[in-house]
Amino acid sequence: MRCFALIVISLFAPLAIASESVCYGTTAIGRLEGGVQLPSSGENFLSYGPVPERAGRTYVHSKVRDVVVAAYKILEKEEPSKLFKYAGTGFKEGGEFKPHKTHRNGLSVDFMVPVVDEDGRSVPIRTDPFNRYGYGIEFDKKGVYDDYRIDFDAMGAHLRALDMAAKRQGIGIWRVLFDPSLQLLLYKSKHGSYIQANIKIPKKRSWVRHDEHYHVDFLVECKPM
């Protein structure tokens, strides 16, 4: 019986190894082999829409997938009343991902900011073709847009969970892009001190605001192009 078990393990071991994605180059100039699709939804999260999913715009490196899912599991226990939504990631084989300048090697994920409604309830932000799947939303400097208000405590909890999950997976977070005019409100939130101590968020504004979403680049060892 033991010999049979060893034979079975030896037969399936190459498949297990092959299931891990391989990234090449950088987030700006790179590609991906064996990308995996993020789950459409879970107990406390969902994607930004079935159309982007069918278009293949929700693929990532397998290690990044594991981190994203693990972080949501952490939040199920720590923030059970909060709802989250992720947005664009990349294609299965990476490469150019318009209109983004990065997202090319499976290590970039956009997360829509968690929001509360006028009654203070955590709700998923609306993402559809009419608002460019959420990317067309513009929050003011207080984090307010129409009936939505950015839930900075939930956002901070999510970033902390991502950092913890990444470290447990043996990878890390390279940087987070988020609108500089809103960063102070994030740092004043419940997990603000943890974020400042553990996660790099550049103060310089990038080519887009990153107010309705925060862009996360993960650290995974990639092969050269």
Contacts in CASP RR format, 6 or more apart in sequence:
PFRMAT RR
TARGET T0000
AUTHOR 0000-0000-0000
METHOD contacts of the structure
MODEL  1
MRCFALIVISLFAPLAIASESVCYGTTAIGRLEGGVQLPSSGENFLSYGP
VPERAGRTYVHSKVRDVVVAAYKILEKEEPSKLFKYAGTGFKEGGEFKPH
KTHRNGLSVDFMVPVVDEDGRSVPIRTDPFNRYGYGIEFDKKGVYDDYRI
DFDAMGAHLRALDMAAKRQGIGIWRVLFDPSLQLLLYKSKHGSYIQANIK
IPKKRSWVRHDEHYHVDFLVECKPM
19 62 0 8 1.000
20 62 0 8 1.000
20 63 0 8 1.000
21 32 0 8 1.000
21 33 0 8 1.000
21 34 0 8 1.000
21 35 0 8 1.000
21 36 0 8 1.000
21 60 0 8 1.000
21 61 0 8 1.000
21 62 0 8 1.000
21 63 0 8 1.000
21 106 0 8 1.000
22 32 0 8 1.000
22 33 0 8 1.000
22 34 0 8 1.000
22 222 0 8 1.000
22 223 0 8 1.000
23 30 0 8 1.000
23 31 0 8 1.000
23 32 0 8 1.000
23 33 0 8 1.000
23 61 0 8 1.000
23 105 0 8 1.000
23 106 0 8 1.000
23 107 0 8 1.000
23 220 0 8 1.000
23 222 0 8 1.000
23 223 0 8 1.000
24 30 0 8 1.000
24 31 0 8 1.000
24 32 0 8 1.000
24 33 0 8 1.000
24 105 0 8 1.000
24 222 0 8 1.000
24 223 0 8 1.000
24 224 0 8 1.000
24 225 0 8 1.000
25 31 0 8 1.000
25 105 0 8 1.000
25 222 0 8 1.000
25 223 0 8 1.000
25 224 0 8 1.000
25 225 0 8 1.000
26 104 0 8 1.000
26 105 0 8 1.000
26 222 0 8 1.000
27 102 0 8 1.000
27 103 0 8 1.000
27 104 0 8 1.000
27 105 0 8 1.000
27 106 0 8 1.000
27 107 0 8 1.000
27 108 0 8 1.000
27 217 0 8 1.000
28 101 0 8 1.000
28 102 0 8 1.000
28 104 0 8 1.000
29 104 0 8 1.000
29 225 0 8 1.000
30 94 0 8 1.000
30 95 0 8 1.000
30 104 0 8 1.000
30 105 0 8 1.000
30 222 0 8 1.000
30 225 0 8 1.000
31 93 0 8 1.000
31 94 0 8 1.000
31 95 0 8 1.000
31 104 0 8 1.000
31 105 0 8 1.000
31 225 0 8 1.000
32 59 0 8 1.000
32 61 0 8 1.000
32 91 0 8 1.000
32 92 0 8 1.000
32 93 0 8 1.000
32 94 0 8 1.000
32 95 0 8 1.000
32 104 0 8 1.000
32 105 0 8 1.000
32 106 0 8 1.000
33 93 0 8 1.000
34 62 0 8 1.000
34 92 0 8 1.000
34 93 0 8 1.000
35 59 0 8 1.000
35 60 0 8 1.000
35 61 0 8 1.000
35 62 0 8 1.000
35 92 0 8 1.000
35 93 0 8 1.000
35 94 0 8 1.000
35 106 0 8 1.000
36 59 0 8 1.000
36 60 0 8 1.000
36 61 0 8 1.000
36 62 0 8 1.000
36 65 0 8 1.000
37 53 0 8 1.000
37 56 0 8 1.000
37 58 0 8 1.000
37 59 0 8 1.000
37 60 0 8 1.000
37 65 0 8 1.000
37 92 0 8 1.000
38 47 0 8 1.000
38 58 0 8 1.000
38 59 0 8 1.000
38 60 0 8 1.000
38 65 0 8 1.000
38 68 0 8 1.000
38 69 0 8 1.000
38 86 0 8 1.000
38 89 0 8 1.000
39 69 0 8 1.000
40 46 0 8 1.000
40 47 0 8 1.000
40 50 0 8 1.000
40 53 0 8 1.000
41 47 0 8 1.000
42 72 0 8 1.000
43 72 0 8 1.000
43 76 0 8 1.000
44 72 0 8 1.000
44 75 0 8 1.000
44 76 0 8 1.000
44 79 0 8 1.000
44 80 0 8 1.000
44 82 0 8 1.000
44 83 0 8 1.000
44 84 0 8 1.000
45 72 0 8 1.000
45 83 0 8 1.000
45 84 0 8 1.000
45 85 0 8 1.000
45 86 0 8 1.000
46 83 0 8 1.000
46 85 0 8 1.000
46 124 0 8 1.000
47 53 0 8 1.000
47 58 0 8 1.000
47 85 0 8 1.000
47 86 0 8 1.000
47 87 0 8 1.000
48 85 0 8 1.000
48 86 0 8 1.000
48 87 0 8 1.000
48 88 0 8 1.000
48 112 0 8 1.000
48 127 0 8 1.000
48 133 0 8 1.000
48 134 0 8 1.000
49 127 0 8 1.000
49 128 0 8 1.000
49 133 0 8 1.000
51 129 0 8 1.000
51 133 0 8 1.000
52 58 0 8 1.000
52 87 0 8 1.000
52 88 0 8 1.000
52 133 0 8 1.000
56 90 0 8 1.000
56 91 0 8 1.000
56 92 0 8 1.000
57 88 0 8 1.000
57 89 0 8 1.000
57 90 0 8 1.000
57 91 0 8 1.000
57 97 0 8 1.000
58 86 0 8 1.000
58 88 0 8 1.000
58 89 0 8 1.000
58 90 0 8 1.000
59 89 0 8 1.000
59 90 0 8 1.000
59 91 0 8 1.000
59 92 0 8 1.000
59 94 0 8 1.000
59 106 0 8 1.000
60 68 0 8 1.000
60 89 0 8 1.000
60 90 0 8 1.000
60 106 0 8 1.000
60 107 0 8 1.000
60 109 0 8 1.000
61 105 0 8 1.000
61 106 0 8 1.000
61 107 0 8 1.000
61 218 0 8 1.000
61 220 0 8 1.000
63 169 0 8 1.000
63 171 0 8 1.000
63 218 0 8 1.000
63 220 0 8 1.000
64 106 0 8 1.000
64 107 0 8 1.000
64 109 0 8 1.000
64 171 0 8 1.000
64 218 0 8 1.000
64 220 0 8 1.000
66 165 0 8 1.000
66 169 0 8 1.000
67 162 0 8 1.000
67 165 0 8 1.000
67 166 0 8 1.000
67 169 0 8 1.000
67 171 0 8 1.000
67 218 0 8 1.000
68 86 0 8 1.000
68 109 0 8 1.000
68 162 0 8 1.000
68 165 0 8 1.000
70 161 0 8 1.000
70 165 0 8 1.000
70 168 0 8 1.000
70 169 0 8 1.000
71 158 0 8 1.000
71 161 0 8 1.000
71 162 0 8 1.000
71 164 0 8 1.000
71 165 0 8 1.000
72 84 0 8 1.000
72 161 0 8 1.000
74 161 0 8 1.000
74 164 0 8 1.000
74 165 0 8 1.000
75 82 0 8 1.000
75 84 0 8 1.000
75 157 0 8 1.000
75 158 0 8 1.000
75 161 0 8 1.000
78 157 0 8 1.000
78 161 0 8 1.000
79 154 0 8 1.000
79 157 0 8 1.000
81 122 0 8 1.000
82 114 0 8 1.000
82 122 0 8 1.000
82 151 0 8 1.000
82 154 0 8 1.000
82 157 0 8 1.000
83 114 0 8 1.000
83 122 0 8 1.000
83 123 0 8 1.000
83 124 0 8 1.000
84 111 0 8 1.000
84 112 0 8 1.000
84 114 0 8 1.000
84 124 0 8 1.000
84 154 0 8 1.000
84 158 0 8 1.000
85 111 0 8 1.000
85 112 0 8 1.000
85 114 0 8 1.000
85 124 0 8 1.000
85 125 0 8 1.000
85 127 0 8 1.000
86 109 0 8 1.000
86 110 0 8 1.000
86 111 0 8 1.000
86 112 0 8 1.000
87 110 0 8 1.000
87 111 0 8 1.000
87 112 0 8 1.000
87 127 0 8 1.000
87 133 0 8 1.000
87 134 0 8 1.000
87 135 0 8 1.000
87 213 0 8 1.000
88 97 0 8 1.000
88 100 0 8 1.000
88 103 0 8 1.000
88 109 0 8 1.000
88 110 0 8 1.000
89 103 0 8 1.000
89 106 0 8 1.000
89 108 0 8 1.000
89 109 0 8 1.000
89 110 0 8 1.000
90 97 0 8 1.000
90 103 0 8 1.000
90 104 0 8 1.000
90 106 0 8 1.000
90 108 0 8 1.000
91 97 0 8 1.000
94 103 0 8 1.000
94 104 0 8 1.000
94 105 0 8 1.000
94 106 0 8 1.000
95 104 0 8 1.000
95 105 0 8 1.000
96 104 0 8 1.000
97 103 0 8 1.000
97 104 0 8 1.000
100 108 0 8 1.000
101 207 0 8 1.000
102 108 0 8 1.000
102 215 0 8 1.000
102 217 0 8 1.000
103 110 0 8 1.000
105 222 0 8 1.000
107 174 0 8 1.000
107 217 0 8 1.000
107 218 0 8 1.000
107 219 0 8 1.000
107 220 0 8 1.000
107 222 0 8 1.000
108 215 0 8 1.000
108 216 0 8 1.000
108 217 0 8 1.000
108 218 0 8 1.000
109 215 0 8 1.000
109 216 0 8 1.000
109 218 0 8 1.000
110 213 0 8 1.000
110 214 0 8 1.000
110 215 0 8 1.000
110 216 0 8 1.000
111 158 0 8 1.000
111 213 0 8 1.000
111 214 0 8 1.000
111 216 0 8 1.000
112 124 0 8 1.000
112 125 0 8 1.000
112 127 0 8 1.000
112 134 0 8 1.000
112 212 0 8 1.000
112 213 0 8 1.000
113 125 0 8 1.000
113 139 0 8 1.000
113 150 0 8 1.000
113 151 0 8 1.000
113 155 0 8 1.000
113 211 0 8 1.000
113 212 0 8 1.000
113 213 0 8 1.000
113 214 0 8 1.000
114 122 0 8 1.000
114 125 0 8 1.000
114 150 0 8 1.000
114 151 0 8 1.000
114 154 0 8 1.000
114 155 0 8 1.000
114 158 0 8 1.000
115 122 0 8 1.000
115 123 0 8 1.000
115 125 0 8 1.000
115 148 0 8 1.000
115 149 0 8 1.000
115 150 0 8 1.000
115 151 0 8 1.000
116 122 0 8 1.000
116 123 0 8 1.000
116 148 0 8 1.000
116 149 0 8 1.000
116 151 0 8 1.000
117 123 0 8 1.000
117 147 0 8 1.000
117 148 0 8 1.000
117 149 0 8 1.000
118 147 0 8 1.000
120 149 0 8 1.000
122 151 0 8 1.000
122 154 0 8 1.000
123 148 0 8 1.000
125 134 0 8 1.000
125 137 0 8 1.000
125 148 0 8 1.000
125 212 0 8 1.000
126 134 0 8 1.000
127 133 0 8 1.000
127 134 0 8 1.000
128 134 0 8 1.000
131 137 0 8 1.000
134 212 0 8 1.000
134 213 0 8 1.000
135 212 0 8 1.000
135 213 0 8 1.000
136 212 0 8 1.000
137 145 0 8 1.000
137 148 0 8 1.000
137 211 0 8 1.000
137 212 0 8 1.000
138 145 0 8 1.000
138 209 0 8 1.000
138 211 0 8 1.000
138 212 0 8 1.000
139 145 0 8 1.000
139 148 0 8 1.000
139 150 0 8 1.000
139 179 0 8 1.000
139 182 0 8 1.000
139 211 0 8 1.000
139 212 0 8 1.000
141 181 0 8 1.000
141 182 0 8 1.000
142 185 0 8 1.000
143 149 0 8 1.000
143 150 0 8 1.000
143 182 0 8 1.000
143 185 0 8 1.000
143 211 0 8 1.000
144 150 0 8 1.000
145 212 0 8 1.000
150 182 0 8 1.000
150 185 0 8 1.000
152 185 0 8 1.000
152 186 0 8 1.000
152 188 0 8 1.000
152 189 0 8 1.000
153 189 0 8 1.000
153 190 0 8 1.000
153 191 0 8 1.000
155 186 0 8 1.000
155 189 0 8 1.000
155 214 0 8 1.000
156 186 0 8 1.000
156 189 0 8 1.000
156 190 0 8 1.000
156 191 0 8 1.000
156 192 0 8 1.000
156 194 0 8 1.000
156 195 0 8 1.000
157 190 0 8 1.000
157 191 0 8 1.000
159 176 0 8 1.000
159 191 0 8 1.000
159 195 0 8 1.000
159 199 0 8 1.000
159 214 0 8 1.000
159 216 0 8 1.000
160 191 0 8 1.000
160 194 0 8 1.000
160 195 0 8 1.000
160 198 0 8 1.000
162 173 0 8 1.000
162 216 0 8 1.000
163 172 0 8 1.000
163 173 0 8 1.000
163 194 0 8 1.000
163 198 0 8 1.000
163 199 0 8 1.000
166 172 0 8 1.000
166 173 0 8 1.000
166 218 0 8 1.000
166 219 0 8 1.000
171 218 0 8 1.000
171 219 0 8 1.000
171 220 0 8 1.000
172 218 0 8 1.000
172 219 0 8 1.000
172 220 0 8 1.000
173 199 0 8 1.000
173 200 0 8 1.000
173 216 0 8 1.000
173 217 0 8 1.000
173 218 0 8 1.000
173 219 0 8 1.000
174 200 0 8 1.000
174 217 0 8 1.000
174 218 0 8 1.000
174 219 0 8 1.000
175 200 0 8 1.000
175 201 0 8 1.000
175 202 0 8 1.000
175 216 0 8 1.000
175 217 0 8 1.000
176 199 0 8 1.000
176 200 0 8 1.000
176 201 0 8 1.000
176 214 0 8 1.000
176 215 0 8 1.000
176 216 0 8 1.000
176 217 0 8 1.000
177 201 0 8 1.000
177 202 0 8 1.000
177 206 0 8 1.000
177 210 0 8 1.000
177 214 0 8 1.000
177 215 0 8 1.000
177 217 0 8 1.000
178 186 0 8 1.000
178 201 0 8 1.000
178 210 0 8 1.000
178 211 0 8 1.000
178 214 0 8 1.000
178 215 0 8 1.000
179 205 0 8 1.000
179 209 0 8 1.000
179 210 0 8 1.000
179 211 0 8 1.000
180 203 0 8 1.000
180 204 0 8 1.000
180 205 0 8 1.000
181 211 0 8 1.000
182 211 0 8 1.000
183 201 0 8 1.000
183 203 0 8 1.000
186 192 0 8 1.000
186 195 0 8 1.000
186 201 0 8 1.000
187 193 0 8 1.000
187 195 0 8 1.000
187 196 0 8 1.000
195 201 0 8 1.000
206 215 0 8 1.000
END
